[in-house]
Amino acid sequence: MNKVVKIGSTLRNHWKKSIFFSCAAAYGANWYIKKQQDTALLTRCCREALNYGTITQGVNQPNYHVTVILNPAASGGNGRKLFEQYSAPLLHLAGLKVSLQKTEGREEAKDLMKIMENTDAVLVAGGDGTLMEAITGLMRRDDADAFCRNVPIGVIPVGENNTLANRLFPCSDQVEQMTRATMAVIKQLKKPMGVIQVVNLSEDENFKGRRIYAFNSLEMGAWREAYIRKDNLWLIFQALKKRMTYVFSYLTGHKEVNWEWPSHLSFTTTETITRQVEEKPRGMAAIFSKPTIVEKTEDVETWSDESEVTPSQIEIKTDEKNQCLQEKIFSADFTFSDFVTDGWRRLNKQDSSLNPQILSAKQFKIDTQTDIESPRLMSVDGEEVELVGPIKVSLIPDMVHVFCAEEEAVEPQESKSKGPAAMWSSVPVSSYMANASKQNLRI
């Protein structure tokens, strides 16, 4: 009993040290438990991947070839470590041939996708920016249609923002999400997915017709610009910088944040039209028979009249079925509490509480009255892009095939008994990478 009293007295007299070491011990215990859970998860996945890698195949049958575009700078420089620790072992154990291409600067992923040849799948190990560059390079290829049909795209979420991975593999734990994404490649779980196309409509010859592509979203406005300012906050707010950026942007950032975006907006509406047409018989019957009248139904898209709006933020995303675009228009009439609360809801992946106007269409035209002399910035899949003129945003449905979770896969998994050579592509594979010319990321 005396020892208990003595220990209690010591803790009371040195309460600051007691609190510090208690917090350190709790943190260490949580870290150790998480490490053990990650190790157990990786062990289970390794055993499952090994089932694919140990299947016998002929010596002349090439392995399924995966080309990985890795951004080592993702997650504050931990991108390479995360990939090598949690994804690479699974790919090798499954018997896949892996070619690793590391990016060293902006737009290099785009250049690699433009010149990539003879691979069975492409995995993008990075964040939203790396993925946007990769899909833009893919869609700018001369053989984009054929390449998209034959080469599926995978995403390994090693970035700070992994929007597409969160849609394909809903999970709050990054390690679990990475292993699920890697196992989807091994199991060949795929589905078609649409691509957002952004076209510059400027009259300037240097920018007219320029295109960039994305999987997730396009944003322009006050909340986007406030979030970008988070890295300018003092070190004291490092732990809370994502939340405090909305507070300080409203109070002190009026010169750096555009609170109003005067814009001209139009969108397409789809109307189903039924027409009567003459259908002529074919072959010898055309000599003796008369044309018959048949009804044909088709969908016709027409552009709405241009309207003027002055929102604080415009967001364009794909709908849940990935077959249409949804545009959210946020009013510029809000209070400090509204702005901060809505910003925090965005961080928590919650719906807005401001009830924005929502429009659904397959195409949108937006003119924010910007030009080369006075550009503004917008985010396309989290990557900053200069807006130097009016743009047209459209959805190309089911353009690419992506690796996804098992419950969403529409292409059934092949039987493992057929072996890797039968289950996977048997086309001879190799990768060829060369230098490509750089282009400024402008739209």
C-alpha positions in Angstrom: 0.0 0.0 0.0 2.9 2.3 0.8 4.3 1.7 -2.7 1.0 2.7 -4.3 0.8 5.9 -2.2 4.4 6.7 -3.1 3.9 6.2 -6.8 0.7 8.3 -6.7 2.6 11.1 -4.8 5.4 11.0 -7.3 3.0 11.3 -10.3 1.2 14.2 -8.6 4.4 16.1 -7.9 5.7 15.6 -11.4 2.4 15.8 -13.3 3.9 17.5 -16.4 6.4 14.7 -16.9 3.6 12.1 -16.1 1.3 13.6 -18.8 4.1 13.8 -21.4 5.3 10.2 -20.9 1.7 8.9 -20.7 0.9 10.5 -24.1 4.2 9.2 -25.5 3.4 5.7 -24.3 -0.1 5.8 -25.7 1.2 7.0 -29.1 3.8 4.3 -29.1 1.3 1.6 -28.3 -1.1 2.8 -31.0 1.8 2.9 -33.5 2.8 -0.6 -32.6 -0.7 -2.0 -32.8 -1.2 -0.3 -36.3 2.1 -1.7 -37.4 1.1 -5.2 -36.4 -2.2 -4.9 -38.2 -0.5 -3.7 -41.4 1.9 -6.6 -41.2 -0.9 -9.1 -40.7 -2.8 -7.6 -43.6 0.2 -7.7 -45.9 1.0 -11.3 -44.9 -2.5 -12.4 -45.9 -2.3 -10.6 -49.2 1.1 -12.1 -49.9 -0.2 -15.6 -49.4 -3.1 -14.9 -51.7 -0.8 -13.4 -54.4 1.5 -16.3 -54.2 -1.3 -18.6 -55.2 -1.2 -16.9 -58.6 2.5 -16.8 -58.9 3.0 -20.5 -58.2 0.8 -21.7 -61.1 2.8 -23.6 -63.7 3.0 -22.1 -67.2 5.0 -22.8 -70.3 8.5 -21.4 -70.7 7.5 -19.6 -73.9 4.5 -17.9 -72.4 5.4 -14.3 -71.3 4.3 -13.0 -67.9 1.6 -10.4 -67.6 3.4 -7.1 -67.9 2.6 -4.2 -65.7 4.2 -0.8 -66.2 4.2 1.4 -63.0 4.5 5.2 -63.2 5.7 6.1 -59.8 5.9 9.6 -58.3 8.5 9.4 -55.6 7.7 12.8 -54.3 4.1 11.9 -53.4 3.1 11.9 -49.7 5.9 14.3 -48.8 8.6 12.1 -50.4 7.3 8.8 -49.1 5.7 7.6 -52.3 8.5 5.2 -53.3 8.7 3.8 -49.8 5.0 3.1 -49.6 4.9 1.4 -53.1 8.0 -0.8 -52.4 6.7 -1.8 -49.0 3.0 -2.6 -49.7 2.4 -3.0 -53.5 5.6 -4.2 -55.2 5.9 -7.5 -53.1 2.4 -8.5 -54.1 3.0 -7.8 -57.8 6.2 -9.9 -57.8 4.8 -12.7 -55.8 1.9 -13.0 -58.3 4.4 -13.6 -61.1 3.8 -10.3 -62.9 6.5 -8.7 -64.9 6.9 -5.2 -63.4 8.6 -2.2 -65.2 9.1 0.8 -63.0 9.2 4.3 -64.4 9.9 7.1 -61.9 8.8 10.7 -62.6 11.2 13.5 -61.7 9.2 16.5 -62.5 5.8 18.0 -63.6 4.1 16.6 -66.6 6.6 13.7 -66.9 3.8 11.2 -66.3 2.0 12.7 -69.3 5.0 12.4 -71.5 5.5 8.7 -70.5 1.9 7.8 -71.3 2.2 9.4 -74.7 5.1 7.2 -75.8 4.4 4.0 -73.9 4.2 0.8 -76.0 3.6 -2.9 -75.6 2.4 -3.2 -72.0 -0.6 -5.1 -70.6 -1.6 -2.6 -67.9 -0.5 0.7 -66.5 -0.4 1.5 -62.8 -0.2 5.1 -61.6 1.4 5.2 -58.1 0.9 8.8 -57.0 -1.8 11.3 -56.1 -4.5 13.1 -58.0 -2.0 15.3 -59.9 0.0 12.4 -61.2 -3.1 10.6 -62.3 -4.4 13.6 -64.1 -1.2 14.0 -66.0 -1.2 10.3 -66.9 -4.8 10.3 -68.3 -4.1 13.5 -70.2 -1.1 11.9 -71.9 -3.1 8.8 -72.6 -6.0 10.7 -74.3 -3.5 12.7 -76.4 -2.1 9.6 -78.0 -2.9 9.1 -81.7 -4.0 5.5 -80.9 -5.9 6.5 -77.7 -9.1 4.5 -78.6 -7.2 1.3 -79.2 -4.9 1.8 -76.2 -7.8 2.4 -73.9 -9.6 -0.8 -75.1 -6.6 -3.0 -74.6 -4.7 -1.6 -71.7 -6.5 -1.1 -68.3 -5.4 1.6 -65.9 -4.8 1.0 -62.2 -4.2 3.5 -59.4 -1.9 2.9 -56.4 -2.9 5.5 -53.8 0.5 6.8 -52.4 -0.4 10.5 -52.7 -1.8 13.0 -50.2 -5.1 13.2 -52.1 -6.3 10.0 -53.7 -9.8 10.9 -54.9 -10.2 8.2 -57.6 -8.8 5.5 -55.2 -11.4 6.6 -52.6 -14.1 6.0 -55.2 -12.8 2.7 -56.5 -11.7 1.3 -53.1 -13.6 3.0 -50.3 -11.4 2.8 -47.2 -10.1 5.1 -44.6 -6.8 3.2 -44.1 -4.1 3.9 -46.7 -2.3 0.6 -46.3 -5.5 -1.4 -46.7 -6.5 0.7 -49.7 -3.1 0.1 -51.4 -3.3 -3.7 -50.9 -6.8 -3.8 -52.2 -5.8 -1.7 -55.3 -2.9 -4.0 -55.9 -4.9 -7.2 -55.5 -7.5 -5.9 -58.0 -4.7 -5.9 -60.6 -3.7 -9.4 -59.7 -7.3 -10.7 -59.8 -8.0 -8.7 -63.0 -11.1 -6.9 -61.5 -12.0 -4.2 -64.0 -14.8 -1.9 -65.0 -15.3 0.8 -67.7 -15.1 4.4 -66.5 -15.7 7.8 -68.1 -13.2 10.6 -68.6 -13.8 14.3 -68.2 -12.5 16.4 -71.1 -11.8 20.1 -70.8 -11.4 22.0 -74.1 -10.1 25.5 -74.4 -12.4 27.7 -76.6 -10.1 30.7 -76.7 -9.6 32.5 -80.0 -5.8 32.7 -79.3 -4.0 30.3 -81.6 -1.6 29.2 -78.9 -4.4 27.8 -76.7 -7.5 27.2 -79.0 -8.5 23.6 -78.9 -6.0 22.6 -76.2 -7.4 19.7 -74.1 -6.7 18.2 -70.7 -8.4 15.2 -69.2 -9.4 14.1 -65.7 -11.2 11.3 -63.8 -12.7 13.2 -60.9 -13.6 16.9 -60.9 -13.0 20.4 -61.9 -13.1 23.3 -59.3 -12.8 27.0 -59.5 -13.7 29.5 -56.7 -13.2 30.7 -53.1 -13.1 27.4 -51.3 -10.5 26.0 -53.7 -8.3 29.0 -53.4 -8.6 29.0 -49.6 -7.5 25.4 -49.4 -4.5 26.1 -51.6 -3.3 28.7 -49.0 -2.9 26.1 -46.3 0.8 25.8 -46.8 1.3 29.5 -46.1 0.2 29.2 -42.5 2.6 29.4 -39.6 4.3 26.4 -38.1 2.2 26.7 -35.0 -0.9 25.8 -37.0 0.8 22.8 -38.8 -1.4 20.2 -37.3 -4.6 22.2 -37.9 -3.6 24.0 -41.1 -6.3 22.4 -43.3 -9.0 23.7 -41.0 -7.4 27.1 -40.1 -6.9 28.0 -43.8 -10.6 28.7 -44.1 -10.6 30.9 -41.0 -7.6 33.0 -42.1 -8.6 33.1 -45.7 -11.9 34.7 -44.8 -10.4 37.1 -42.2 -7.1 38.1 -43.8 -7.0 36.7 -47.3 -9.5 38.9 -49.2 -6.8 40.1 -51.7 -5.6 36.5 -52.5 -9.0 34.8 -52.8 -11.5 35.6 -55.5 -14.9 35.7 -53.8 -16.9 36.2 -57.0 -16.5 34.5 -60.4 -18.7 36.4 -62.9 -19.4 33.8 -65.6 -21.4 33.1 -68.7 -22.8 29.6 -68.5 -24.6 27.2 -70.9 -25.2 23.5 -71.0 -26.7 20.8 -73.1 -30.2 19.3 -72.8 -31.0 15.9 -74.2 -34.3 15.4 -76.0 -35.6 12.1 -77.4 -37.0 12.5 -80.9 -39.0 9.9 -82.9 -38.9 10.3 -86.7 -40.5 8.4 -89.5 -38.0 7.4 -92.2 -38.1 5.4 -95.4 -36.2 2.1 -95.2 -35.4 0.6 -98.6 -35.2 -3.2 -99.1 -31.8 -4.6 -99.9 -30.6 -7.0 -102.6 -33.0 -8.3 -105.3 -36.0 -7.4 -103.2 -35.3 -3.7 -103.8 -36.3 -4.2 -107.5 -39.8 -5.4 -106.7 -40.6 -4.0 -103.2 -41.5 -0.5 -102.2 -39.8 1.4 -99.3 -41.4 0.9 -95.9 -42.0 3.6 -93.3 -40.3 2.9 -90.0 -40.0 4.9 -86.8 -36.5 5.6 -85.4 -35.8 7.1 -82.0 -32.7 9.1 -81.2 -31.3 11.4 -78.5 -30.5 14.9 -79.7 -28.5 17.3 -77.6 -29.2 21.1 -77.8 -27.4 23.9 -76.1 -29.3 26.1 -73.7 -29.3 29.9 -73.9 -26.3 31.5 -72.2 -27.0 32.8 -68.7 -25.0 35.1 -66.5 -24.1 34.0 -63.0 -21.8 35.4 -60.2 -21.0 32.4 -58.0 -18.3 32.1 -55.3 -17.4 28.5 -56.5 -18.2 26.3 -59.5 -17.6 22.5 -59.2 -18.1 19.9 -61.9 -18.0 16.2 -61.1 -19.4 13.0 -62.6 -22.6 11.5 -61.2 -22.8 8.2 -59.3 -23.3 6.2 -62.5 -20.4 8.0 -64.3 -22.7 8.7 -67.2 -23.4 12.4 -66.8 -21.8 15.6 -65.3 -23.1 17.5 -62.4 -22.3 21.2 -61.9 -22.7 22.8 -58.5 -23.0 26.6 -58.4 -22.4 28.1 -55.0 -23.9 31.6 -54.2 -21.5 34.4 -53.2 -23.9 35.3 -50.4 -22.6 33.6 -47.2 -21.2 34.5 -43.8 -18.0 33.7 -42.0 -19.6 30.8 -40.2 -21.0 29.4 -43.5 -17.7 29.6 -45.2 -15.7 27.9 -42.4 -18.3 25.3 -41.7 -18.6 24.3 -45.4 -14.8 24.2 -45.7 -14.6 21.8 -42.8 -17.4 19.6 -44.2 -15.3 19.4 -47.4 -12.3 18.1 -45.4 -14.6 15.4 -43.9 -15.9 14.4 -47.3 -19.4 15.6 -46.4 -22.0 17.2 -48.6 -22.3 21.0 -48.5 -24.7 22.6 -46.1 -25.2 25.7 -48.4 -27.6 24.1 -50.9 -25.9 25.0 -54.1 -27.7 25.0 -57.5 -27.1 21.7 -59.2 -27.3 21.2 -63.0 -26.9 17.8 -64.8 -25.8 17.6 -68.4 -23.3 15.9 -70.6 -21.6 19.2 -71.6 -21.0 22.6 -70.1 -19.6 25.8 -71.4 -18.1 28.3 -68.9 -16.7 31.7 -69.7 -15.2 33.4 -66.6 -14.0 36.4 -68.7 -10.3 35.5 -68.4 -7.6 35.8 -71.0 -3.9 35.5 -71.3 -3.3 38.9 -69.8 -5.5 38.2 -66.7 -5.6 34.4 -66.1 -7.1 32.7 -63.1 -6.4 29.3 -61.6 -8.7 26.3 -61.4 -8.1 22.7 -60.1 -8.5 19.7 -62.4 -8.2 16.5 -60.3 -6.4 18.6 -57.7 -3.8 19.9 -60.1 -3.6 23.7 -60.6 -4.3 24.7 -64.2 -4.3 28.3 -65.7 -7.6 29.3 -67.0 -7.0 31.7 -70.0 -10.3 31.6 -71.8 -13.7 30.0 -72.1 -13.8 26.3 -71.7 -16.1 23.4 -72.7 -16.3 20.5 -70.2 -17.7 17.2 -71.4 -17.9 13.6 -70.3 -16.6 10.7 -72.5 -18.4 7.8 -71.0 -16.8 4.3 -70.6 -13.6 5.5 -72.2 -11.1 3.5 -70.2 -11.0 0.4 -68.1 -9.8 0.7 -64.6 -9.1 -1.8 -61.9 -11.7 -1.7 -59.1 -13.1 -3.4 -56.1 -14.6 -6.9 -56.6 -18.2 -5.8 -55.9 -18.0 -3.2 -58.7 -16.2 -5.3 -61.3 -18.2 -6.0 -64.5 -15.6 -8.1 -66.2 -15.6 -11.5 -64.3 -12.5 -12.9 -62.8 -11.0 -15.8 -64.7 -10.5 -19.1 -63.0 -7.1 -19.5 -61.4 -6.9 -23.1 -62.7 -6.3 -21.8 -66.2 -2.9 -20.5 -65.1 -1.5 -17.0 -65.5 -0.8 -17.4 -69.2 -4.4 -18.1 -69.9 -5.8 -15.8 -67.3 -3.7 -12.9 -68.4 -2.7 -11.5 -71.8 -0.2 -13.6 -73.7 0.9 -10.8 -76.0 4.7 -10.4 -76.0 5.4 -7.3 -74.0 8.1 -4.8 -73.5 8.2 -1.1 -72.6 9.9 1.6 -74.5 10.4 5.0 -72.9 12.0 8.0 -74.5 12.2 11.7 -74.0 9.2 13.7 -75.0 8.7 17.4 -75.5 7.3 19.4 -72.5 4.1 21.4 -72.7 3.0 24.1 -70.3 0.0 23.0 -68.2 -2.4 25.6 -69.4 -6.0 25.4 -70.6 
